[in-house]
Amino acid sequence: MRILSWQHAPNAIHPKPIKLQDIQSEFPPDQEKNLKNSPSKFLMAIFGVVYIFQRGLSFITTLEAMMPGATILLAFAIVIYILLLPTSWGQTSSPLQPIPTDSTALFCAQSPCSPNENEGHDLSNCQQWKENVEQLDEKQDPHLLERISSLNHEFPVSMADAPNKSNADIPGAGETDSSSLVPAFYIFGDSTVDSGNNNYLGTFARADVPPYGRDFDTHMPTGRFSNGRLTVDYLALFMGLPFVPTYLGLGGMVENMMQGVNFASAGAGVLYSSGADLGQHISLTQQIEQFSEMVQDMSLYFGEEQSRQRISKSIIYVSVGSNDYIHFYLRNVSGIRSLHPPWKFNKLLVQGIRNELMHLYNANARKMVCIGMGPLGCAPHFLWETNSPNGECVEDINNMIIEYNYALKYMVEGLNSKLPGANIVFSDIYEGLMDILKKPKHYGFQSVSNACCGLGKFGGGILCAFSNVACNNATGYVWWDQYHTTDTVNSIMADNQWNGKYKNITHPMNLYDLVMADS
């Protein structure tokens, strides 16, 4: 029962809602070639079956005990599904089809709006484009409306429905430390920050089996998509906090939320349907709903004023967006790329994030970190999928990410000027990671294009499903698997976000300054 509803607070600033439509009927048939997979479909099917057994051993064992023969039927169904995917047998990889970008948008995203006669761009258009970014909520493209706020799902959303499990296996979980710089650390997003929520969901997007976590503090898989710690793990320690426990692992104990909660879910996106092909996930909208439930529980437990003070002084961290590209736009679902250029899609994503940041603000969040997207075009999966000759990044994909990050940065600046007391920072992971990829020896890396764990060219063909396909030492690798970075890179990104140790990527202030700023 909701007694204290922040949505109805007298001073709440309510975001303009995105209308809900089923976009599947809005798009014409696919008019572009889909991305091709290098291995044959038969090989993919075999690895798919093996991957099912490796990832879901406990589930399959239980299912077999209840229904003898069910395992064989399940494996057969997976094989048939993969064989019927819409690419032909034996099709070899071909480069990603060119995706048109807004030349003015890309120019403005890559360069400041300053006179430059050699660029051939009208700078008045650049300024107008910038103003359009800052006013994303004024217009909506009716063809890009998506179901991003649907909360009708089968997995736990309310704290009361969460599994009765704990985070006891995580070092420091549940402990208190009077020397912490902030009261708590609340994390939202996807697999870049998920520390184990998906362990409780029926999904392929899980990292709870070896070799994931082999270099973590416990040397055991915890659900983190890396060989060791995530960026948020390092940041928590910088703030004097323990590793942040997962929402679905708290078991409804309010006292365990005192120093933070990780709501992130691998496969999640801004759009509700992004990542749905992997199974269950908790979208960004659903994560914010969970947070609002927690705020109300804390208000009832500690009192409204104490709860408000704690939330306003805590750090809110949002890292999401990659899956909207990986599992929706780049797959050309419903022909979206044929009808809408990347800039329009980016506007939708940024608008969705803007709405959620305003929801967080209405729940008394004041110190927020908004993370940009990294260079997806340099990830081993896309190097493999486009058959990159020598590991060169896919420029078309990276150009889209540059535009997205530019829009996200100016959206954050606009909210800072609009919301009283708000301190929202933007962290440009793209710039930080590209600095590593361009100067690997400076950072001590030997491999910038190959995944430490994976099969196929660049290790980008098959997910990291077995310990024997992982390299012996991940320290010299930038990439751990198809999409995710190693513990070493995560440590560098944490240092950059905290105080700009190697490169200043967080604006208008770094995280240390944000932590120390008055609420």
C-alpha positions in Angstrom: 0.0 0.0 0.0 1.5 3.3 -1.0 1.0 5.9 1.7 3.7 8.4 0.7 3.5 9.0 -3.0 6.3 11.2 -4.4 4.4 11.6 -7.7 1.8 13.8 -5.9 4.2 15.9 -4.0 3.2 19.6 -4.2 6.5 20.8 -5.7 7.1 17.8 -7.9 8.1 18.6 -11.5 6.3 16.1 -13.7 8.0 15.1 -17.0 6.0 15.2 -20.2 5.0 11.6 -20.8 5.9 9.6 -23.9 2.7 8.3 -25.5 2.5 4.5 -25.7 2.0 2.9 -29.0 2.8 -0.4 -30.5 5.4 0.5 -33.1 5.4 -2.9 -34.7 2.6 -1.9 -37.0 4.1 1.5 -37.9 7.2 0.3 -39.7 7.3 -0.9 -43.4 8.9 -4.2 -44.3 12.7 -4.4 -43.9 14.3 -2.7 -46.8 17.9 -3.1 -45.7 20.1 -6.2 -45.4 20.4 -7.5 -41.9 23.7 -8.0 -40.3 25.2 -11.4 -41.3 26.7 -13.9 -39.0 30.1 -15.4 -39.9 29.7 -19.0 -38.6 27.1 -21.3 -40.3 23.7 -21.6 -38.7 24.4 -25.2 -37.9 27.5 -24.4 -35.9 25.5 -21.7 -34.1 22.8 -24.2 -33.3 25.3 -26.6 -31.8 26.9 -24.0 -29.6 23.4 -22.7 -28.7 22.4 -26.1 -27.3 25.7 -26.4 -25.4 25.3 -22.9 -24.0 21.8 -23.8 -22.8 23.2 -26.7 -20.8 26.1 -24.7 -19.4 24.0 -21.7 -18.4 20.8 -23.4 -17.1 22.1 -26.6 -15.6 20.1 -26.2 -12.3 17.0 -25.3 -14.2 17.2 -28.1 -16.6 17.9 -30.6 -13.8 14.7 -29.5 -12.0 12.7 -29.6 -15.3 13.9 -33.1 -16.1 12.9 -34.3 -12.7 9.4 -33.0 -13.1 9.0 -33.9 -16.8 11.3 -36.7 -18.1 12.4 -35.9 -21.6 11.8 -32.2 -21.4 15.5 -31.4 -21.7 15.7 -33.1 -25.2 12.6 -31.2 -26.3 14.0 -27.9 -25.1 17.3 -28.4 -26.9 15.6 -29.4 -30.1 13.4 -26.3 -29.9 16.5 -24.1 -29.5 18.1 -25.7 -32.5 15.0 -25.2 -34.7 14.7 -21.6 -33.6 18.3 -20.7 -34.5 18.1 -22.5 -37.8 15.0 -20.5 -38.7 16.7 -17.1 -38.1 16.4 -14.8 -41.1 19.8 -15.3 -42.7 20.7 -18.0 -45.1 22.8 -21.1 -44.6 26.5 -20.7 -45.0 26.2 -17.0 -45.3 29.5 -15.3 -44.7 30.0 -12.0 -43.0 29.6 -8.8 -44.9 30.3 -5.2 -43.8 27.6 -3.3 -42.0 25.4 -1.5 -44.5 26.0 2.2 -44.4 23.7 4.0 -42.0 23.1 7.6 -42.9 23.8 10.1 -40.2 22.9 13.7 -39.9 26.0 15.4 -41.1 25.3 18.6 -39.2 24.6 16.6 -36.1 27.8 14.6 -36.3 29.8 17.7 -37.0 28.3 19.5 -34.0 28.8 16.4 -31.8 32.5 16.1 -32.8 33.4 19.8 -32.7 32.4 22.9 -30.7 30.2 25.4 -32.5 32.9 27.8 -33.5 33.9 29.3 -36.9 35.7 27.0 -39.1 35.7 27.7 -42.8 37.2 24.4 -43.8 34.3 22.3 -42.5 31.7 23.4 -44.9 28.9 23.6 -42.3 26.5 26.4 -41.5 27.2 27.2 -37.9 23.8 28.7 -37.5 22.4 25.3 -38.2 24.8 23.9 -35.6 23.4 26.3 -33.0 19.9 25.5 -34.0 20.6 21.8 -33.8 22.0 22.3 -30.3 18.9 24.1 -29.2 16.8 21.3 -30.5 18.7 18.9 -28.3 18.0 21.1 -25.3 14.3 21.1 -26.0 13.7 17.4 -26.6 10.5 17.4 -24.6 8.8 19.9 -26.9 8.2 17.5 -29.8 7.6 13.8 -30.2 8.0 11.8 -33.4 4.8 9.7 -33.6 6.6 7.0 -35.4 9.2 6.4 -32.7 6.9 6.1 -29.7 7.7 2.9 -27.7 6.3 1.0 -24.8 8.9 2.2 -22.3 6.7 2.3 -19.2 4.8 -1.0 -19.3 5.0 -2.6 -15.9 3.0 -5.7 -16.6 5.5 -8.5 -16.3 6.0 -11.8 -14.5 9.2 -11.2 -12.5 9.5 -9.3 -9.1 9.2 -5.6 -9.2 8.0 -4.9 -5.7 10.4 -5.4 -2.9 7.8 -7.5 -1.2 7.9 -9.9 -4.2 11.7 -10.2 -4.2 13.2 -13.7 -3.5 14.1 -14.3 0.1 17.9 -14.4 -0.6 20.8 -12.3 0.5 24.0 -10.8 -0.8 26.0 -12.5 1.9 28.5 -13.8 -0.6 29.6 -10.2 -1.5 32.3 -8.8 0.6 31.1 -5.9 2.8 27.4 -6.3 1.9 25.2 -5.1 4.7 28.1 -3.5 6.7 28.0 0.1 7.8 30.9 2.5 7.8 30.7 5.9 9.5 33.6 7.1 7.3 31.6 6.9 4.1 31.5 10.1 2.0 27.8 9.7 1.1 24.9 8.0 2.8 24.3 5.5 -0.1 24.9 4.6 -3.7 22.0 3.7 -6.0 22.7 2.1 -9.4 20.5 1.7 -12.4 21.2 0.3 -15.9 22.2 -2.7 -17.8 25.0 -5.3 -17.9 27.7 -2.7 -17.6 26.6 -2.2 -13.9 24.5 -5.3 -13.1 26.1 -7.1 -10.1 23.8 -10.1 -10.0 20.1 -9.1 -10.3 19.7 -11.3 -13.4 20.8 -14.3 -11.4 17.2 -14.4 -10.2 15.6 -14.1 -13.7 14.9 -16.5 -16.5 17.3 -15.1 -19.1 20.4 -15.9 -21.2 21.9 -12.7 -20.0 23.5 -14.1 -16.9 27.1 -14.1 -15.7 26.8 -16.5 -12.7 29.0 -19.3 -14.1 32.8 -19.5 -14.6 34.9 -18.0 -16.0 33.0 -14.8 -15.0 34.2 -13.5 -11.7 37.4 -15.5 -11.7 39.5 -12.4 -10.8 36.8 -11.0 -8.4 37.5 -10.7 -4.7 35.8 -14.1 -4.1 37.2 -15.7 -7.3 33.7 -16.8 -7.9 31.0 -15.7 -10.4 28.6 -13.2 -8.9 26.6 -12.1 -11.9 29.0 -9.3 -12.9 29.8 -9.3 -16.6 33.5 -9.1 -16.2 36.4 -11.2 -15.0 36.5 -9.1 -11.8 35.1 -5.8 -10.4 32.8 -3.4 -12.3 33.4 0.3 -12.4 30.7 0.9 -9.8 32.5 -1.5 -7.4 35.6 0.7 -7.5 33.5 3.8 -7.1 31.7 2.4 -4.1 35.0 1.8 -2.4 36.2 5.3 -3.3 33.1 6.6 -1.4 33.9 4.5 1.6 31.0 2.1 0.9 30.8 -1.7 0.6 30.0 -3.3 -2.7 26.4 -2.4 -3.4 23.9 -5.3 -3.0 21.4 -6.3 -5.6 17.8 -5.4 -5.3 16.5 -8.9 -5.9 19.0 -10.3 -3.4 17.9 -8.2 -0.5 14.9 -10.2 0.6 12.8 -7.1 1.5 15.0 -6.0 4.4 14.8 -2.2 4.6 17.8 -2.0 6.8 20.0 -3.6 4.1 19.1 -0.7 1.8 20.8 1.9 3.9 24.0 2.2 2.0 22.7 1.5 -1.5 21.0 -0.8 -3.8 21.9 -2.0 -7.3 18.7 -2.1 -9.5 20.6 -2.8 -12.8 19.6 -5.7 -15.0 21.6 -7.1 -17.9 19.8 -6.8 -21.2 17.8 -3.8 -20.0 17.3 -0.7 -22.1 15.4 2.6 -22.2 12.9 0.9 -24.5 10.9 -1.9 -22.8 11.4 -4.4 -25.7 15.2 -3.9 -26.0 16.9 -7.1 -24.8 13.6 -9.1 -24.8 15.2 -11.6 -27.1 17.5 -12.7 -24.3 14.6 -13.5 -21.9 13.5 -11.7 -18.7 15.0 -8.4 -17.8 14.1 -5.3 -15.8 13.9 -2.2 -18.0 15.0 1.2 -16.8 11.4 2.3 -16.2 10.8 -0.8 -14.1 14.0 -0.1 -12.1 12.8 3.4 -11.3 9.5 1.9 -10.1 11.4 -0.4 -7.8 13.4 2.6 -6.5 10.2 4.5 -5.7 8.9 1.5 -3.8 12.1 1.5 -1.8 11.8 5.2 -1.1 8.3 4.8 0.3 9.5 1.8 2.4 12.3 3.9 3.8 10.0 6.8 4.6 7.8 4.4 6.6 10.7 2.9 8.4 12.9 5.9 9.1 10.5 8.8 8.8 9.9 11.0 5.7 12.4 13.7 6.6 15.3 11.4 7.3 14.6 9.4 4.2 14.5 12.6 2.1 17.8 13.8 3.5 19.5 10.4 2.8 18.3 10.2 -0.8 19.2 13.8 -1.6 22.8 13.3 -0.4 23.2 9.9 -2.0 24.7 9.2 -5.4 22.4 8.0 -8.2 24.2 6.3 -11.1 22.5 5.6 -14.4 24.3 3.5 -17.2 21.9 2.4 -19.9 21.4 2.6 -23.7 23.7 0.0 -25.2 21.0 -2.7 -25.5 18.7 -0.3 -27.3 21.3 -0.3 -30.1 22.6 -3.9 -29.8 19.2 -5.6 -29.5 16.9 -3.2 -31.3 18.3 -0.6 -33.7 21.3 -2.4 -35.1 19.2 -5.5 -35.6 16.8 -3.3 -37.6 13.7 -4.6 -35.7 10.6 -3.8 -37.7 12.7 -2.0 -40.3 13.3 0.9 -37.9 16.6 1.9 -39.6 14.9 2.1 -43.0 12.4 4.6 -41.7 14.2 6.6 -39.1 17.8 7.8 -39.1 20.0 7.4 -36.0 19.4 11.0 -34.8 15.7 10.4 -34.4 16.3 7.2 -32.6 18.8 9.0 -30.3 16.2 11.6 -29.5 13.8 8.9 -28.3 16.4 7.3 -26.1 17.5 10.7 -24.6 13.9 11.7 -24.0 13.2 8.4 -22.1 16.3 8.9 -19.9 15.3 12.5 -19.3 11.9 11.4 -18.1 13.4 8.9 -15.7 15.9 11.4 -14.3 13.0 13.7 -13.6 11.2 10.9 -11.8 14.3 10.4 -9.7 14.4 14.1 -9.0 10.8 14.0 -7.8 11.9 11.2 -5.4 14.4 13.7 -3.9 17.4 12.5 -5.8 19.8 15.5 -6.3 23.2 14.0 -7.1 23.0 12.0 -10.3 25.5 10.5 -12.7 24.4 9.9 -16.3 26.8 7.6 -18.2 27.2 7.8 -22.0 27.7 4.9 -24.3 31.1 3.4 -25.1 32.4 2.8 -28.6 30.2 -0.2 -29.6 31.8 -0.1 -33.0 35.0 -1.3 -31.4 33.5 -4.2 -29.5 34.7 -7.7 -30.5 31.2 -8.8 -31.5 30.8 -6.1 -34.2 34.3 -6.6 -35.4 33.4 -10.2 -35.9 30.0 -9.5 -37.4 31.3 -7.0 -39.9 34.4 -9.1 -40.6 36.7 -6.3 -39.8 40.0 -7.0 -41.6 42.5 -6.0 -38.9 40.3 -5.0 -36.0 39.4 -1.6 -37.2 36.3 -0.1 -35.4 33.0 0.1 -37.3 32.8 3.8 -38.0 29.1 3.9 -38.8 28.2 2.5 -35.4 30.6 4.8 -33.5 29.2 7.9 -35.3 25.8 7.0 -34.0 27.2 6.7 -30.5 28.9 10.1 -30.8 25.6 11.7 -31.7 23.8 10.0 -28.8 26.4 11.1 -26.3 26.3 14.7 -27.5 22.5 14.7 -27.1 22.7 13.2 -23.7 25.3 15.7 -22.5 23.2 18.7 -23.5 20.1 17.1 -22.0 21.9 16.9 -18.7 23.0 20.5 -18.9 19.4 21.5 -19.6 18.1 19.7 -16.6 20.7 21.2 -14.4 19.5 24.7 -15.4 15.9 23.8 -15.0 15.7 21.7 -11.7 16.5 23.6 -8.5 19.2 22.0 -6.4 20.0 19.4 -9.1 23.6 18.3 -9.6 23.6 16.0 -12.6 26.9 15.1 -14.3 27.6 13.4 -17.6 30.4 10.9 -18.0 31.7 10.3 -21.5 32.8 6.7 -21.4 33.3 6.8 -25.2 36.2 9.3 -24.8 37.8 7.4 -21.9 37.7 4.0 -23.7 38.8 5.5 -27.1 41.8 7.0 -25.3 42.8 3.5 -24.2 42.2 2.0 -27.7 44.3 4.7 -29.3 47.2 4.5 -26.8 47.1 0.9 -25.5 50.8 0.7 -24.7 50.5 3.8 -22.6 48.0 2.0 -20.4 49.8 -1.4 -20.5 47.4 -3.3 -22.8 48.6 -5.8 -25.5 45.2 -6.6 -27.1 42.6 -4.0 -28.0 40.4 -5.9 -30.5 40.3 -9.4 -29.2 38.1 -10.6 -26.3 39.8 -12.5 -23.6 36.9 -14.9 -23.5 35.0 -16.0 -26.6 35.1 -17.9 -29.8 35.3 -16.8 -33.4 37.4 -14.0 -35.0 38.3 -11.5 -32.3 36.5 -13.7 -29.8 33.3 -12.0 -30.8 31.3 -14.9 -32.3 30.1 -16.9 -29.3 29.5 -15.7 -25.8 32.0 -16.5 -23.0 30.3 -19.7 -21.9 33.3 -22.0 -21.0 36.4 -21.5 -18.9 38.6 -23.2 -21.5 37.9 -20.5 -24.1 39.2 -17.7 -21.9 42.7 -16.3 -22.0 45.0 -17.1 -19.1 45.6 -13.5 -18.0 43.0 -10.8 -18.7 45.2 -8.0 -17.5 46.5 -7.2 -21.0 43.1 -7.2 -22.6 40.7 -4.3 -23.0 37.7 -6.6 -23.7 36.6 -9.4 -21.5 33.9 -10.8 -23.7 31.8 -9.7 -26.8 30.7 -6.4 -25.3 32.2 -6.0 -21.8 35.5 -4.7 -20.6 38.0 -6.3 -18.2 38.5 -5.5 -14.6 41.6 -3.5 -15.5 39.6 -1.2 -17.9 36.9 -0.8 -15.3 39.4 0.3 -12.8 40.7 3.0 -15.2 37.2 4.2 -16.0 36.5 4.5 -12.2 39.6 6.6 -11.7 38.7 8.8 -14.6 35.1 9.3 -13.3 36.3 9.9 -9.8 39.0 12.5 -10.3 40.0 12.5 -14.0 43.2 10.6 -13.1 44.0 9.6 -16.7 41.5 11.6 -18.7 38.8 14.0 -17.6 35.6 12.5 -18.9 33.0 13.7 -16.4 31.3 17.1 -16.8 30.6 19.6 -15.4 32.4 18.1 -12.4 34.0 14.8 -11.5 32.4 12.4 -9.1 34.6 13.4 -6.2 33.4 17.0 -6.5 29.9 15.8 -6.9 30.2 13.8 -3.7 31.6 16.8 -1.8 29.1 19.3 -3.2 26.4 20.6 -0.9 23.0 19.2 -1.5 
